[in-house]
């Protein structure tokens, strides 16, 4: 994933375009108040598709660098990344705290109570995550895996709460994958959780989930440093 002679390699294109746009904004080449070139122009400049540019611009907006106004375009509003990330109106820090309170014990219950069919489903979802061809597909399976772990806990209330958090977690997962290259690490962390559930070890399952959430928290904390 590199930018050479103004063009971006297809692998990691969105992350590359995002980082290039962020550099242009933070270096002052695009100043506060400037309107960025249209999506088509940026796509031609970087040699990528318009959806790639659109996702990169969305990541810039998430960091508080730009704002897009329908019919007017995308404007630079800050050269500094926002220290307070929000996803679907939920503060990233609040989301992490809630997940730690809910998903860590839920993983422990899943290790105690999962059925053979539920365990089979967890491994099937691990396979789908590994084989996902794009980030949005991966995010969908990520949500299904965490919800399936909650379902394996046997607690309907916990399952409902975990499922409800996906409204904010899906855009967070997509953002981290596009801008921080979290996908491979998440796959390894997910497998550790499922293996602990397979082993029937509540303590190991809680620990694996805690480590996964801590890695997510660390990644979010690094943004803007």
C-alpha positions as CSV (number, residue, x, y, z in Angstrom):
1,X,0.0,0.0,0.0
2,X,1.9,3.0,-1.3
3,X,1.4,6.1,-3.3
4,X,3.7,6.4,-6.3
5,X,3.6,9.2,-8.9
6,X,0.2,10.3,-7.7
7,X,-1.4,6.8,-8.1
8,X,-2.4,4.4,-5.4
9,X,-2.0,0.6,-5.5
10,X,-5.3,-1.2,-5.4
11,X,-4.5,-3.1,-2.2
12,X,-5.1,-0.8,0.8
13,X,-6.3,1.9,-1.6
14,X,-8.8,3.5,0.8
15,X,-6.3,3.7,3.6
16,X,-3.7,5.1,1.3
17,X,-6.0,7.8,-0.1
18,X,-7.2,8.6,3.4
19,X,-3.6,9.1,4.6
20,X,-2.7,11.2,1.6
21,X,-5.7,13.5,2.1
22,X,-4.9,13.8,5.8
23,X,-1.4,14.8,4.9
24,X,-2.5,17.3,2.4
25,X,-4.9,18.9,5.0
26,X,-2.4,18.8,7.9
27,X,0.4,20.2,5.8
28,X,-1.8,23.2,4.8
29,X,-1.9,22.4,1.1
30,X,-5.7,22.3,1.7
31,X,-6.4,25.1,4.2
32,X,-9.3,25.5,6.6
33,X,-12.2,26.7,4.5
34,X,-11.0,25.2,1.3
35,X,-13.3,23.0,-0.8
36,X,-11.7,19.8,-1.8
37,X,-11.8,18.6,-5.4
38,X,-14.8,16.7,-6.4
39,X,-14.9,12.9,-5.8
40,X,-14.3,12.2,-9.5
41,X,-11.3,14.5,-9.7
42,X,-9.8,12.9,-6.6
43,X,-10.5,9.5,-8.0
44,X,-8.7,10.4,-11.2
45,X,-5.8,12.0,-9.3
46,X,-5.2,8.9,-7.1
47,X,-6.1,6.3,-9.8
48,X,-8.9,4.7,-7.7
49,X,-12.7,4.4,-7.8
50,X,-15.1,7.0,-6.5
51,X,-16.3,4.6,-3.7
52,X,-12.7,4.4,-2.4
53,X,-12.5,8.3,-2.4
54,X,-15.9,8.5,-0.7
55,X,-14.9,6.1,2.1
56,X,-11.6,8.0,2.6
57,X,-13.5,11.3,2.8
58,X,-15.9,9.7,5.3
59,X,-12.8,8.8,7.4
60,X,-11.6,12.3,7.3
61,X,-15.0,13.6,8.4
62,X,-15.0,11.1,11.3
63,X,-11.7,12.6,12.5
64,X,-13.2,16.1,12.3
65,X,-11.0,17.3,9.4
66,X,-13.7,17.8,6.8
67,X,-17.4,18.3,6.4
68,X,-19.5,17.5,3.4
69,X,-22.5,19.6,2.4
70,X,-24.9,18.2,-0.1
71,X,-24.8,20.2,-3.3
72,X,-21.8,22.3,-2.2
73,X,-19.0,19.8,-1.7
74,X,-16.5,18.8,1.0
75,X,-14.7,21.5,3.0
76,X,-11.7,21.5,5.3
77,X,-12.9,22.5,8.8
78,X,-9.8,21.7,10.8
79,X,-6.1,20.7,10.4
80,X,-6.2,18.8,13.8
81,X,-7.9,15.5,14.4
82,X,-10.7,15.5,16.9
83,X,-9.6,13.8,20.2
84,X,-13.3,12.7,20.7
85,X,-14.4,10.2,18.1
86,X,-18.0,9.3,17.8
87,X,-19.8,6.6,15.9
88,X,-23.5,6.8,15.2
89,X,-23.6,9.5,17.9
90,X,-21.9,7.3,20.5
91,X,-18.6,8.4,22.1
92,X,-15.8,5.8,21.3
93,X,-14.7,5.8,25.0
94,X,-18.2,5.2,26.2
95,X,-18.6,2.4,23.7
96,X,-15.4,0.7,24.9
97,X,-16.4,0.9,28.6
98,X,-19.8,-0.5,27.8
99,X,-18.3,-3.4,25.8
100,X,-15.9,-4.2,28.6
101,X,-18.8,-4.5,31.1
102,X,-21.0,-6.5,28.8
103,X,-18.9,-8.6,26.4
104,X,-16.2,-9.9,28.7
105,X,-18.5,-11.7,31.1
106,X,-20.7,-12.7,28.1
107,X,-17.7,-14.6,26.6
108,X,-17.2,-16.4,29.9
109,X,-20.9,-17.5,29.9
110,X,-20.5,-18.7,26.3
111,X,-17.6,-20.9,27.2
112,X,-19.8,-22.5,29.9
113,X,-23.1,-22.8,28.0
114,X,-22.4,-23.0,24.2
115,X,-24.0,-25.8,22.3
116,X,-22.3,-27.9,19.6
117,X,-24.3,-26.0,16.9
118,X,-23.4,-22.7,18.4
119,X,-19.7,-23.6,18.4
120,X,-20.0,-24.7,14.8
121,X,-21.5,-21.4,13.9
122,X,-18.7,-19.5,15.6
123,X,-16.1,-21.4,13.6
124,X,-18.0,-20.8,10.4
125,X,-18.0,-17.1,11.1
126,X,-14.3,-17.2,11.7
127,X,-13.9,-18.7,8.2
128,X,-16.1,-16.1,6.7
129,X,-14.1,-13.3,8.3
130,X,-10.9,-14.8,6.9
131,X,-12.4,-15.1,3.4
132,X,-14.1,-11.7,3.3
133,X,-13.3,-9.8,0.1
134,X,-13.9,-6.3,1.3
135,X,-14.0,-4.4,4.6
136,X,-17.8,-3.9,4.7
137,X,-18.3,-7.6,4.3
138,X,-15.8,-8.2,7.1
139,X,-17.6,-5.7,9.3
140,X,-20.9,-7.6,8.8
141,X,-19.4,-10.9,9.8
142,X,-17.6,-9.2,12.8
143,X,-21.0,-8.1,14.0
144,X,-22.5,-11.6,13.5
145,X,-19.6,-13.2,15.4
146,X,-19.9,-11.0,18.5
147,X,-23.7,-11.4,18.4
148,X,-23.3,-15.2,18.1
149,X,-21.0,-15.2,21.1
150,X,-23.6,-13.4,23.1
151,X,-26.3,-15.8,21.9
152,X,-24.0,-18.7,23.1
153,X,-24.1,-17.2,26.6
154,X,-27.7,-18.3,26.8
155,X,-28.7,-14.9,28.2
156,X,-31.3,-13.2,26.0
157,X,-30.8,-9.8,27.6
158,X,-27.1,-9.8,27.0
159,X,-27.7,-11.0,23.4
160,X,-30.1,-8.1,22.8
161,X,-27.7,-5.5,24.3
162,X,-24.7,-6.8,22.2
163,X,-26.8,-6.8,19.0
164,X,-27.9,-3.2,19.8
165,X,-24.4,-1.9,20.1
166,X,-23.7,-2.8,16.4
167,X,-25.4,0.4,15.4
168,X,-22.2,2.2,16.7
169,X,-19.8,-0.7,16.4
170,X,-20.2,-1.3,12.7
171,X,-19.0,2.2,11.7
172,X,-16.3,2.0,14.3
173,X,-15.0,-1.3,12.9
174,X,-15.1,-0.1,9.4
175,X,-13.3,3.1,10.3
176,X,-10.5,1.3,12.1
177,X,-10.1,-1.2,9.3
178,X,-9.9,1.5,6.7
179,X,-7.5,3.8,8.6
180,X,-5.6,1.7,11.1
181,X,-5.3,-1.7,9.3
182,X,-6.9,-3.7,12.2
183,X,-8.4,-6.5,10.3
184,X,-5.6,-9.2,10.5
185,X,-5.1,-8.5,14.2
186,X,-8.8,-8.7,14.9
187,X,-9.0,-12.1,13.1
188,X,-6.3,-13.5,15.4
189,X,-8.0,-12.1,18.5
190,X,-11.4,-13.4,17.4
191,X,-9.9,-16.9,16.9
192,X,-8.4,-16.8,20.4
193,X,-11.8,-16.0,21.9
194,X,-13.6,-18.8,20.0
195,X,-10.8,-21.3,20.8
196,X,-11.3,-20.5,24.5
197,X,-15.0,-20.9,24.2
198,X,-14.4,-24.2,22.4
199,X,-12.2,-25.3,25.3
200,X,-15.0,-24.6,27.8
201,X,-12.8,-22.2,29.8
202,X,-14.7,-19.2,31.1
203,X,-11.5,-17.6,32.4
204,X,-9.6,-17.9,29.1
205,X,-12.6,-16.7,27.2
206,X,-13.0,-13.6,29.4
207,X,-9.3,-12.9,29.1
208,X,-9.3,-13.3,25.3
209,X,-12.2,-10.9,25.0
210,X,-10.6,-8.5,27.4
211,X,-7.4,-8.5,25.3
212,X,-9.4,-8.0,22.1
213,X,-11.2,-4.9,23.5
214,X,-8.0,-3.6,25.0
215,X,-6.3,-3.7,21.5
216,X,-9.3,-1.8,20.1
217,X,-9.0,0.8,22.8
218,X,-5.3,1.2,22.2
219,X,-5.8,1.7,18.5
220,X,-8.4,4.4,19.1
221,X,-6.2,6.1,21.7
222,X,-3.3,6.2,19.1
223,X,-5.5,8.1,16.6
224,X,-4.4,11.8,16.6
225,X,-1.1,11.2,18.4
